Amino acid sequence: MDDDQNNEGNGIVAWILGIAVTIAIAVAIIPAILAAMNASPAPVAASAPTMAAPVTASPVAAPPATDALAAIKFYFETGKTDLPADANVQLAAMIEAVKGGKAAKLAISGFHDKTGNPEQNAELAKNRAMAVKQALIAAGLTDQQIEMRKPQETTGGADDREARRVEVSAAN
């Protein structure tokens, strides 16, 4: 009888772990799928409701732009340089615009705020911009197709994360 009860307990634990793993996989995959769906040029009805992006503690990129050359913003956590997992999805249209000749190169600008050590802030903004540059190079762009701009200081605005961003845009 004890063996049967032990097997039942193990079965329940295995079932619970299976559900937890399934949920974890879904949470990891769904944002990338939604981002890919938003990046597609499928027509959207004018009256279709839009959903706000969920607020998370991880780095968050702005929604994919419908215009291939519209600027993209990546937001970072305080003191971090990690790109969001879907950075390549966010950059795909811009990369294709450069490869297709619609833009000669992309400009990367890092931003930081005025609080704390200015030199450390500028270095952090530079390292965040370099992380974006590495993602562009990994996606097939060359060094000559990427223009790095000096880290810029900002007052932030209504949201502190504006000061912890990197912008990617078509270079003029």
N, CA, C and O atoms as a DFTB+ gen file, in Angstrom:
688 C
 N C O
     1  1       0.822      -1.200       0.000
     2  2       0.000       0.000       0.000
     3  2       0.861       1.257       0.000
     4  3       0.520       2.237      -0.662
     5  1       1.965       1.242       0.729
     6  2       2.843       2.394       0.774
     7  2       3.447       2.682      -0.588
     8  3       3.605       3.843      -0.965
     9  1       3.791       1.619      -1.341
    10  2       4.358       1.811      -2.678
    11  2       3.347       2.457      -3.608
    12  3       3.723       3.307      -4.416
    13  1       2.074       2.082      -3.523
    14  2       1.044       2.673      -4.365
    15  2       0.859       4.153      -4.050
    16  3       0.702       4.971      -4.956
    17  1       0.880       4.489      -2.773
    18  2       0.734       5.887      -2.390
    19  2       1.939       6.699      -2.851
    20  3       1.790       7.840      -3.287
    21  1       3.119       6.121      -2.758
    22  2       4.335       6.807      -3.196
    23  2       4.300       7.038      -4.706
    24  3       4.686       8.107      -5.178
    25  1       3.840       6.041      -5.467
    26  2       3.743       6.177      -6.919
    27  2       2.715       7.241      -7.303
    28  3       2.927       7.998      -8.250
    29  1       1.602       7.298      -6.566
    30  2       0.605       8.326      -6.826
    31  2       1.185       9.713      -6.568
    32  3       0.959      10.643      -7.343
    33  1       1.931       9.846      -5.479
    34  2       2.566      11.135      -5.151
    35  2       3.566      11.532      -6.216
    36  3       3.624      12.700      -6.601
    37  1       4.352      10.589      -6.698
    38  2       5.317      10.886      -7.756
    39  2       4.609      11.275      -9.049
    40  3       5.068      12.159      -9.772
    41  1       3.498      10.616      -9.334
    42  2       2.740      10.940     -10.538
    43  2       2.184      12.350     -10.487
    44  3       2.196      13.059     -11.493
    45  1       1.703      12.758      -9.338
    46  2       1.165      14.112      -9.182
    47  2       2.277      15.135      -9.336
    48  3       2.093      16.157      -9.997
    49  1       3.430      14.872      -8.732
    50  2       4.565      15.794      -8.838
    51  2       5.001      15.907     -10.296
    52  3       5.264      17.010     -10.777
    53  1       5.082      14.782     -11.004
    54  2       5.472      14.802     -12.413
    55  2       4.452      15.588     -13.235
    56  3       4.834      16.335     -14.137
    57  1       3.185      15.433     -12.943
    58  2       2.133      16.145     -13.648
    59  2       2.252      17.654     -13.415
    60  3       2.138      18.437     -14.358
    61  1       2.477      18.058     -12.186
    62  2       2.626      19.475     -11.848
    63  2       3.859      20.053     -12.526
    64  3       3.805      21.159     -13.065
    65  1       4.975      19.317     -12.508
    66  2       6.191      19.799     -13.174
    67  2       5.972      19.935     -14.676
    68  3       6.471      20.878     -15.291
    69  1       5.238      19.012     -15.267
    70  2       4.936      19.093     -16.694
    71  2       4.156      20.344     -17.037
    72  3       4.442      21.009     -18.033
    73  1       3.176      20.665     -16.219
    74  2       2.385      21.879     -16.426
    75  2       3.265      23.116     -16.269
    76  3       3.161      24.054     -17.060
    77  1       4.133      23.127     -15.252
    78  2       5.011      24.277     -15.020
    79  2       5.959      24.488     -16.198
    80  3       6.184      25.623     -16.618
    81  1       6.511      23.410     -16.728
    82  2       7.409      23.516     -17.883
    83  2       6.641      24.025     -19.098
    84  3       7.151      24.868     -19.837
    85  1       5.434      23.532     -19.318
    86  2       4.619      23.983     -20.444
    87  2       4.328      25.474     -20.337
    88  3       4.410      26.192     -21.334
    89  1       3.994      25.942     -19.158
    90  2       3.719      27.367     -18.949
    91  2       4.979      28.186     -19.195
    92  3       4.920      29.233     -19.841
    93  1       6.121      27.722     -18.686
    94  2       7.381      28.449     -18.876
    95  2       7.735      28.558     -20.355
    96  3       8.188      29.609     -20.811
    97  1       7.533      27.491     -21.098
    98  2       7.822      27.517     -22.536
    99  2       6.874      28.482     -23.243
   100  3       7.296      29.255     -24.104
   101  1       5.610      28.435     -22.883
   102  2       4.631      29.335     -23.505
   103  2       4.975      30.794     -23.216
   104  3       4.887      31.637     -24.110
   105  1       5.360      31.098     -21.995
   106  2       5.718      32.469     -21.620
   107  2       6.945      32.924     -22.398
   108  3       7.046      34.097     -22.755
   109  1       7.876      32.018     -22.664
   110  2       9.085      32.378     -23.395
   111  2       8.828      32.541     -24.890
   112  3       9.475      33.371     -25.529
   113  1       7.914      31.784     -25.456
   114  2       7.710      31.773     -26.902
   115  2       6.659      32.773     -27.363
   116  3       6.817      33.375     -28.425
   117  1       5.612      32.962     -26.609
   118  2       4.486      33.802     -27.044
   119  2       4.910      35.228     -27.402
   120  3       4.453      35.730     -28.429
   121  1       5.769      35.924     -26.610
   122  2       6.155      37.291     -27.018
   123  2       6.849      37.331     -28.383
   124  3       6.614      38.252     -29.165
   125  1       7.688      36.356     -28.672
   126  2       8.369      36.332     -29.967
   127  2       7.369      36.086     -31.093
   128  3       7.477      36.692     -32.159
   129  1       6.408      35.211     -30.868
   130  2       5.393      34.940     -31.883
   131  2       4.552      36.188     -32.126
   132  3       4.283      36.547     -33.273
   133  1       4.140      36.845     -31.052
   134  2       3.342      38.066     -31.202
   135  2       4.138      39.159     -31.904
   136  3       3.595      39.878     -32.743
   137  1       5.426      39.290     -31.567
   138  2       6.263      40.292     -32.227
   139  2       6.402      39.983     -33.705
   140  3       6.368      40.890     -34.537
   141  1       6.559      38.706     -34.039
   142  2       6.669      38.319     -35.449
   143  2       5.359      38.597     -36.185
   144  3       5.371      39.027     -37.338
   145  1       4.241      38.353     -35.524
   146  2       2.948      38.628     -36.144
   147  2       2.762      40.122     -36.363
   148  3       2.220      40.530     -37.390
   149  1       3.201      40.943     -35.414
   150  2       3.086      42.397     -35.550
   151  2       3.995      42.916     -36.639
   152  3       3.689      43.947     -37.239
   153  1       5.113      42.239     -36.924
   154  2       6.058      42.687     -37.938
   155  2       5.592      42.341     -39.338
   156  3       6.114      42.892     -40.307
   157  1       4.619      41.438     -39.476
   158  2       4.164      41.050     -40.813
   159  2       3.341      42.171     -41.423
   160  3       2.673      42.917     -40.706
   161  1       3.386      42.297     -42.773
   162  2       2.671      43.385     -43.427
   163  2       1.200      43.087     -43.678
   164  3       0.599      43.691     -44.566
   165  1       0.608      42.179     -42.924
   166  2      -0.800      41.835     -43.117
   167  2      -1.659      43.049     -42.819
   168  3      -1.384      43.778     -41.866
   169  1      -2.708      43.287     -43.625
   170  2      -3.572      44.446     -43.387
   171  2      -4.342      44.281     -42.080
   172  3      -4.736      43.178     -41.699
   173  1      -4.543      45.409     -41.409
   174  2      -5.273      45.417     -40.149
   175  2      -6.458      46.360     -40.316
   176  3      -6.311      47.469     -40.827
   177  1      -7.611      45.920     -39.889
   178  2      -8.804      46.754     -39.995
   179  2      -8.631      47.990     -39.127
   180  3      -8.046      47.915     -38.046
   181  1      -9.132      49.115     -39.589
   182  2      -8.989      50.381     -38.870
   183  2      -9.674      50.333     -37.522
   184  3      -9.260      51.028     -36.595
   185  1     -10.717      49.524     -37.393
   186  2     -11.443      49.485     -36.135
   187  2     -10.945      48.392     -35.199
   188  3     -11.512      48.193     -34.124
   189  1      -9.890      47.681     -35.594
   190  2      -9.388      46.595     -34.757
   191  2      -8.825      47.163     -33.469
   192  3      -8.067      48.132     -33.499
   193  1      -9.184      46.575     -32.341
   194  2      -8.643      47.068     -31.068
   195  2      -7.178      46.712     -30.943
   196  3      -6.728      45.695     -31.471
   197  1      -6.436      47.554     -30.240
   198  2      -5.029      47.262     -30.000
   199  2      -4.857      46.908     -28.537
   200  3      -5.596      47.377     -27.671
   201  1      -3.872      46.076     -28.281
   202  2      -3.603      45.666     -26.902
   203  2      -2.314      46.310     -26.445
   204  3      -1.348      46.379     -27.206
   205  1      -2.287      46.776     -25.228
   206  2      -1.071      47.343     -24.667
   207  2      -0.096      46.224     -24.361
   208  3      -0.490      45.122     -23.980
   209  1       1.193      46.527     -24.536
   210  2       2.219      45.538     -24.235
   211  2       2.290      45.349     -22.729
   212  3       2.145      46.315     -21.979
   213  1       2.514      44.108     -22.268
   214  2       2.602      43.891     -20.830
   215  2       3.858      44.529     -20.255
   216  3       4.887      44.609     -20.927
   217  1       3.769      44.975     -19.025
   218  2       4.921      45.548     -18.344
   219  2       5.700      44.402     -17.716
   220  3       5.144      43.589     -16.977
   221  1       7.003      44.345     -18.019
   222  2       7.842      43.280     -17.471
   223  2       9.082      43.881     -16.856
   224  3       9.377      45.060     -17.050
   225  1       9.802      43.069     -16.118
   226  2      11.031      43.517     -15.485
   227  2      12.229      43.331     -16.406
   228  3      13.323      43.797     -16.087
   229  1      12.050      42.666     -17.531
   230  2      13.157      42.430     -18.445
   231  2      13.254      43.557     -19.451
   232  3      12.322      44.350     -19.581
   233  1      14.396      43.646     -20.185
   234  2      14.525      44.692     -21.190
   235  2      13.377      44.593     -22.191
   236  3      12.980      43.498     -22.589
   237  1      12.860      45.726     -22.585
   238  2      11.707      45.737     -23.469
   239  2      12.029      46.614     -24.669
   240  3      12.523      47.731     -24.513
   241  1      11.756      46.121     -25.841
   242  2      11.903      46.913     -27.057
   243  2      10.548      47.495     -27.406
   244  3       9.503      46.961     -27.033
   245  1      10.591      48.598     -28.129
   246  2       9.347      49.179     -28.612
   247  2       8.720      48.203     -29.604
   248  3       9.431      47.372     -30.170
   249  1       7.420      48.282     -29.828
   250  2       6.786      47.383     -30.795
   251  2       7.422      47.550     -32.165
   252  3       7.918      48.630     -32.488
   253  1       7.417      46.494     -32.980
   254  2       8.017      46.605     -34.298
   255  2       7.356      47.713     -35.104
   256  3       6.137      47.876     -35.073
   257  1       8.162      48.463     -35.815
   258  2       7.649      49.555     -36.616
   259  2       7.051      49.022     -37.903
   260  3       7.545      48.046     -38.469
   261  1       5.979      49.668     -38.369
   262  2       5.403      49.242     -39.639
   263  2       6.225      49.811     -40.785
   264  3       6.283      49.201     -41.853
   265  1       6.862      50.962     -40.597
   266  2       7.755      51.550     -41.583
   267  2       9.143      50.976     -41.339
   268  3       9.673      51.067     -40.232
   269  1       9.734      50.379     -42.384
   270  2      11.031      49.715     -42.243
   271  2      12.107      50.656     -41.720
   272  3      13.065      50.200     -41.096
   273  1      11.973      51.950     -41.956
   274  2      13.007      52.893     -41.540
   275  2      12.620      53.716     -40.313
   276  3      13.333      54.652     -39.950
   277  1      11.522      53.386     -39.682
   278  2      11.133      54.081     -38.452
   279  2      12.096      53.694     -37.335
   280  3      12.505      52.537     -37.237
   281  1      12.452      54.644     -36.510
   282  2      13.402      54.396     -35.422
   283  2      12.859      53.336     -34.465
   284  3      11.657      53.244     -34.216
   285  1      13.781      52.551     -33.946
   286  2      13.456      51.518     -32.961
   287  2      14.157      51.898     -31.665
   288  3      15.305      52.340     -31.678
   289  1      13.462      51.725     -30.549
   290  2      14.051      52.010     -29.237
   291  2      14.128      50.714     -28.439
   292  3      13.170      49.943     -28.373
   293  1      15.288      50.497     -27.839
   294  2      15.461      49.396     -26.898
   295  2      15.653      50.003     -25.523
   296  3      16.481      50.896     -25.342
   297  1      14.881      49.516     -24.542
   298  2      14.974      50.013     -23.181
   299  2      15.705      48.982     -22.323
   300  3      15.520      47.777     -22.490
   301  1      16.530      49.467     -21.412
   302  2      17.369      48.602     -20.596
   303  2      17.072      48.796     -19.115
   304  3      16.637      49.861     -18.678
   305  1      17.320      47.742     -18.366
   306  2      17.214      47.841     -16.916
   307  2      18.408      48.638     -16.402
   308  3      19.438      48.721     -17.071
   309  1      18.272      49.212     -15.238
   310  2      19.336      49.998     -14.638
   311  2      20.614      49.173     -14.541
   312  3      20.610      48.072     -13.991
   313  1      21.703      49.709     -15.076
   314  2      23.009      49.072     -14.994
   315  2      23.197      47.858     -15.891
   316  3      24.227      47.191     -15.795
   317  1      22.241      47.548     -16.760
   318  2      22.300      46.341     -17.598
   319  2      22.522      46.694     -19.063
   320  3      22.184      47.790     -19.510
   321  1      23.106      45.731     -19.815
   322  2      23.324      45.907     -21.247
   323  2      22.680      44.794     -22.065
   324  3      22.941      44.676     -23.262
   325  1      21.837      43.976     -21.429
   326  2      21.226      42.833     -22.099
   327  2      20.108      43.281     -23.045
   328  3      19.195      44.010     -22.660
   329  1      20.213      42.814     -24.306
   330  2      19.161      43.078     -25.280
   331  2      17.978      42.153     -25.021
   332  3      18.154      41.061     -24.480
   333  1      16.770      42.579     -25.402
   334  2      15.630      41.678     -25.270
   335  2      15.797      40.486     -26.211
   336  3      16.486      40.579     -27.226
   337  1      15.170      39.383     -25.870
   338  2      15.291      38.148     -26.654
   339  2      14.815      38.331     -28.084
   340  3      15.314      37.658     -28.985
   341  1      13.865      39.222     -28.314
   342  2      13.325      39.412     -29.659
   343  2      13.975      40.583     -30.403
   344  3      13.363      41.152     -31.307
   345  1      15.185      40.943     -30.042
   346  2      15.862      42.072     -30.691
   347  2      15.980      41.865     -32.201
   348  3      15.772      42.804     -32.970
   349  1      16.310      40.654     -32.628
   350  2      16.440      40.403     -34.070
   351  2      15.116      40.592     -34.793
   352  3      15.087      41.078     -35.923
   353  1      14.025      40.213     -34.150
   354  2      12.704      40.420     -34.746
   355  2      12.444      41.920     -34.875
   356  3      11.934      42.382     -35.896
   357  1      12.795      42.670     -33.844
   358  2      12.580      44.117     -33.848
   359  2      13.395      44.801     -34.947
   360  3      12.931      45.762     -35.560
   361  1      14.612      44.303     -35.194
   362  2      15.526      44.923     -36.149
   363  2      15.364      44.421     -37.583
   364  3      15.929      45.011     -38.504
   365  1      14.614      43.355     -37.789
   366  2      14.549      42.678     -39.088
   367  2      14.214      43.619     -40.249
   368  3      14.883      43.579     -41.281
   369  1      13.205      44.450     -40.100
   370  2      12.796      45.339     -41.194
   371  2      13.895      46.336     -41.534
   372  3      14.127      46.629     -42.707
   373  1      14.569      46.857     -40.521
   374  2      15.645      47.822     -40.770
   375  2      16.839      47.143     -41.446
   376  3      17.462      47.713     -42.342
   377  1      17.144      45.940     -41.015
   378  2      18.252      45.195     -41.617
   379  2      17.955      44.946     -43.098
   380  3      18.825      45.120     -43.952
   381  1      16.729      44.543     -43.389
   382  2      16.337      44.291     -44.779
   383  2      16.357      45.582     -45.597
   384  3      16.686      45.553     -46.782
   385  1      16.011      46.707     -44.985
   386  2      16.047      47.991     -45.691
   387  2      17.473      48.333     -46.104
   388  3      17.698      48.820     -47.212
   389  1      18.430      48.085     -45.228
   390  2      19.834      48.353     -45.562
   391  2      20.316      47.370     -46.621
   392  3      20.947      47.770     -47.599
   393  1      20.025      46.098     -46.434
   394  2      20.449      45.088     -47.411
   395  2      19.797      45.322     -48.772
   396  3      20.402      45.040     -49.807
   397  1      18.576      45.830     -48.776
   398  2      17.850      46.087     -50.020
   399  2      18.150      47.439     -50.641
   400  3      17.630      47.752     -51.712
   401  1      18.973      48.244     -49.994
   402  2      19.368      49.531     -50.557
   403  2      18.449      50.692     -50.229
   404  3      18.657      51.793     -50.740
   405  1      17.440      50.487     -49.397
   406  2      16.549      51.589     -49.026
   407  2      17.230      52.574     -48.076
   408  3      16.817      53.728     -47.963
   409  1      18.274      52.107     -47.395
   410  2      19.064      52.952     -46.498
   411  2      20.526      52.545     -46.642
   412  3      20.838      51.362     -46.773
   413  1      21.417      53.529     -46.617
   414  2      22.834      53.225     -46.754
   415  2      23.394      52.598     -45.481
   416  3      24.211      51.679     -45.529
   417  1      22.944      53.108     -44.363
   418  2      23.431      52.584     -43.085
   419  2      22.470      52.925     -41.964
   420  3      21.568      53.749     -42.116
   421  1      22.686      52.268     -40.833
   422  2      21.883      52.511     -39.640
   423  2      22.718      53.251     -38.610
   424  3      23.918      53.006     -38.483
   425  1      22.088      54.153     -37.878
   426  2      22.747      54.891     -36.805
   427  2      22.274      54.343     -35.466
   428  3      21.088      54.080     -35.270
   429  1      23.214      54.176     -34.553
   430  2      22.905      53.691     -33.208
   431  2      23.277      54.784     -32.218
   432  3      24.411      55.262     -32.208
   433  1      22.319      55.177     -31.385
   434  2      22.534      56.213     -30.374
   435  2      22.187      55.665     -29.001
   436  3      21.082      55.167     -28.788
   437  1      23.128      55.755     -28.067
   438  2      22.878      55.352     -26.688
   439  2      22.575      56.576     -25.841
   440  3      23.126      57.653     -26.073
   441  1      21.708      56.411     -24.871
   442  2      21.315      57.525     -24.004
   443  2      21.538      57.166     -22.539
   444  3      21.522      55.992     -22.169
   445  1      21.745      58.180     -21.715
   446  2      21.872      58.001     -20.270
   447  2      21.359      59.252     -19.576
   448  3      21.157      60.293     -20.202
   449  1      21.153      59.127     -18.262
   450  2      20.627      60.279     -17.531
   451  2      21.749      61.059     -16.857
   452  3      22.924      60.724     -17.002
   453  1      21.376      62.099     -16.120
   454  2      22.350      62.980     -15.481
   455  2      22.721      62.535     -14.068
   456  3      23.629      63.108     -13.465
   457  1      22.039      61.528     -13.532
   458  2      22.322      61.128     -12.162
   459  2      23.545      60.220     -12.119
   460  3      23.817      59.495     -13.076
   461  1      24.269      60.257     -11.033
   462  2      25.435      59.386     -10.875
   463  2      26.663      59.910     -11.600
   464  3      26.730      61.084     -11.965
   465  1      27.630      59.028     -11.803
   466  2      28.901      59.358     -12.424
   467  2      28.725      59.512     -13.942
   468  3      28.348      58.550     -14.612
   469  1      28.991      60.701     -14.491
   470  2      28.776      60.926     -15.931
   471  2      29.618      59.999     -16.818
   472  3      29.145      59.534     -17.854
   473  1      30.857      59.735     -16.413
   474  2      31.726      58.868     -17.221
   475  2      31.207      57.431     -17.233
   476  3      31.213      56.776     -18.275
   477  1      30.760      56.945     -16.085
   478  2      30.216      55.592     -16.017
   479  2      28.909      55.491     -16.810
   480  3      28.661      54.490     -17.481
   481  1      28.084      56.525     -16.727
   482  2      26.829      56.537     -17.477
   483  2      27.086      56.507     -18.977
   484  3      26.434      55.766     -19.714
   485  1      28.049      57.323     -19.426
   486  2      28.378      57.358     -20.853
   487  2      28.925      56.002     -21.302
   488  3      28.599      55.532     -22.392
   489  1      29.744      55.381     -20.477
   490  2      30.301      54.062     -20.812
   491  2      29.194      53.012     -20.887
   492  3      29.202      52.164     -21.779
   493  1      28.253      53.066     -19.966
   494  2      27.125      52.132     -19.984
   495  2      26.271      52.335     -21.240
   496  3      25.857      51.364     -21.874
   497  1      26.007      53.597     -21.601
   498  2      25.244      53.887     -22.819
   499  2      25.991      53.368     -24.044
   500  3      25.380      52.826     -24.965
   501  1      27.306      53.533     -24.051
   502  2      28.133      53.041     -25.160
   503  2      28.066      51.514     -25.237
   504  3      27.922      50.958     -26.326
   505  1      28.168      50.835     -24.097
   506  2      28.119      49.372     -24.080
   507  2      26.757      48.843     -24.525
   508  3      26.682      47.802     -25.178
   509  1      25.693      49.539     -24.182
   510  2      24.360      49.150     -24.649
   511  2      24.270      49.294     -26.170
   512  3      23.735      48.423     -26.856
   513  1      24.799      50.397     -26.682
   514  2      24.798      50.609     -28.131
   515  2      25.655      49.549     -28.828
   516  3      25.309      49.092     -29.917
   517  1      26.758      49.161     -28.211
   518  2      27.621      48.115     -28.789
   519  2      26.895      46.771     -28.816
   520  3      27.101      45.980     -29.737
   521  1      26.064      46.507     -27.837
   522  2      25.279      45.259     -27.835
   523  2      24.332      45.233     -29.026
   524  3      24.143      44.189     -29.650
   525  1      23.733      46.383     -29.343
   526  2      22.848      46.476     -30.503
   527  2      23.667      46.308     -31.782
   528  3      23.237      45.619     -32.707
   529  1      24.842      46.933     -31.839
   530  2      25.710      46.803     -33.009
   531  2      26.079      45.345     -33.250
   532  3      26.053      44.879     -34.389
   533  1      26.421      44.626     -32.193
   534  2      26.776      43.216     -32.333
   535  2      25.596      42.400     -32.873
   536  3      25.795      41.469     -33.653
   537  1      24.390      42.739     -32.469
   538  2      23.199      42.045     -32.980
   539  2      23.024      42.324     -34.474
   540  3      22.645      41.431     -35.232
   541  1      23.298      43.560     -34.898
   542  2      23.192      43.904     -36.320
   543  2      24.249      43.176     -37.142
   544  3      23.959      42.688     -38.235
   545  1      25.459      43.101     -36.627
   546  2      26.539      42.391     -37.328
   547  2      26.222      40.903     -37.392
   548  3      26.440      40.265     -38.422
   549  1      25.711      40.349     -36.302
   550  2      25.345      38.923     -36.285
   551  2      24.227      38.636     -37.292
   552  3      24.107      37.515     -37.787
   553  1      23.411      39.649     -37.593
   554  2      22.313      39.484     -38.550
   555  2      22.758      39.726     -39.991
   556  3      21.951      39.612     -40.912
   557  1      24.033      40.059     -40.195
   558  2      24.550      40.156     -41.554
   559  2      24.967      41.532     -42.034
   560  3      25.414      41.660     -43.174
   561  1      24.841      42.569     -41.214
   562  2      25.317      43.888     -41.637
   563  2      26.817      43.991     -41.403
   564  3      27.378      43.285     -40.566
   565  1      27.455      44.878     -42.154
   566  2      28.892      45.091     -41.988
   567  2      29.135      46.308     -41.103
   568  3      28.224      47.091     -40.836
   569  1      30.362      46.452     -40.660
   570  2      30.753      47.605     -39.850
   571  2      30.483      48.912     -40.597
   572  3      30.107      49.913     -39.987
   573  1      30.676      48.900     -41.918
   574  2      30.479      50.099     -42.725
   575  2      29.001      50.480     -42.847
   576  3      28.687      51.616     -43.201
   577  1      28.109      49.565     -42.566
   578  2      26.670      49.852     -42.662
   579  2      26.091      50.319     -41.333
   580  3      24.882      50.512     -41.208
   581  1      26.962      50.500     -40.341
   582  2      26.518      50.899     -38.997
   583  2      27.296      52.131     -38.559
   584  3      28.527      52.144     -38.589
   585  1      26.575      53.153     -38.158
   586  2      27.188      54.380     -37.658
   587  2      26.923      54.488     -36.158
   588  3      25.773      54.538     -35.723
   589  1      27.985      54.524     -35.384
   590  2      27.851      54.682     -33.935
   591  2      27.894      56.171     -33.609
   592  3      28.775      56.896     -34.069
   593  1      26.933      56.610     -32.813
   594  2      26.906      58.012     -32.399
   595  2      27.273      58.107     -30.925
   596  3      26.976      57.211     -30.136
   597  1      27.917      59.195     -30.574
   598  2      28.381      59.424     -29.208
   599  2      27.203      59.323     -28.237
   600  3      26.117      59.823     -28.533
   601  1      27.406      58.675     -27.066
   602  2      26.329      58.601     -26.069
   603  2      25.798      59.996     -25.744
   604  3      26.559      60.954     -25.608
   605  1      24.495      60.083     -25.624
   606  2      23.835      61.360     -25.392
   607  2      23.191      61.381     -24.014
   608  3      22.591      60.403     -23.569
   609  1      23.332      62.518     -23.356
   610  2      22.709      62.688     -22.048
   611  2      21.287      63.186     -22.241
   612  3      21.015      63.990     -23.132
   613  1      20.393      62.707     -21.407
   614  2      18.998      63.118     -21.502
   615  2      18.451      63.357     -20.100
   616  3      18.980      62.853     -19.110
   617  1      17.402      64.123     -20.045
   618  2      16.763      64.343     -18.743
   619  2      15.731      63.258     -18.468
   620  3      15.116      63.241     -17.401
   621  1      15.541      62.369     -19.409
   622  2      14.625      61.244     -19.191
   623  2      13.239      61.513     -19.685
   624  3      12.846      60.973     -20.719
   625  1      12.497      62.305     -19.010
   626  2      11.115      62.572     -19.383
   627  2      10.180      61.978     -18.359
   628  3      10.549      61.802     -17.198
   629  1       8.976      61.671     -18.783
   630  2       7.966      61.145     -17.873
   631  2       8.323      59.755     -17.364
   632  3       7.895      59.357     -16.281
   633  1       9.104      59.020     -18.142
   634  2       9.471      57.653     -17.794
   635  2      10.991      57.555     -17.699
   636  3      11.685      57.877     -18.664
   637  1      11.522      57.119     -16.560
   638  2      12.968      57.034     -16.365
   639  2      13.649      56.137     -17.383
   640  3      14.835      56.318     -17.660
   641  1      12.935      55.181     -17.944
   642  2      13.587      54.268     -18.875
   643  2      13.985      54.968     -20.171
   644  3      14.822      54.450     -20.911
   645  1      13.405      56.130     -20.463
   646  2      13.812      56.888     -21.653
   647  2      15.300      57.234     -21.594
   648  3      15.957      57.355     -22.629
   649  1      15.821      57.392     -20.387
   650  2      17.237      57.701     -20.234
   651  2      18.099      56.437     -20.363
   652  3      19.321      56.534     -20.483
   653  1      17.483      55.275     -20.338
   654  2      18.216      54.001     -20.443
   655  2      17.844      53.309     -21.750
   656  3      17.420      52.154     -21.756
   657  1      18.008      54.028     -22.848
   658  2      17.587      53.461     -24.120
   659  2      18.701      53.551     -25.154
   660  3      19.668      54.297     -25.003
   661  1      18.529      52.763     -26.207
   662  2      19.349      52.852     -27.407
   663  2      18.370      52.960     -28.571
   664  3      17.413      52.192     -28.669
   665  1      18.624      53.918     -29.441
   666  2      17.787      54.104     -30.623
   667  2      18.554      53.673     -31.864
   668  3      19.744      53.950     -32.009
   669  1      17.849      52.993     -32.748
   670  2      18.401      52.605     -34.041
   671  2      17.542      53.282     -35.102
   672  3      16.318      53.158     -35.104
   673  1      18.207      54.001     -36.003
   674  2      17.472      54.717     -37.053
   675  2      18.289      54.702     -38.336
   676  3      19.472      54.362     -38.327
   677  1      17.653      55.072     -39.433
   678  2      18.368      55.208     -40.696
   679  2      19.285      56.415     -40.567
   680  3      18.852      57.482     -40.131
   681  1      20.550      56.254     -40.945
   682  2      21.500      57.368     -40.852
   683  2      21.250      58.343     -41.993
   684  3      20.969      57.929     -43.118
   685  1      21.351      59.613     -41.712
   686  2      21.145      60.637     -42.749
   687  2      22.369      60.810     -43.593
   688  3      22.374      61.628     -44.512
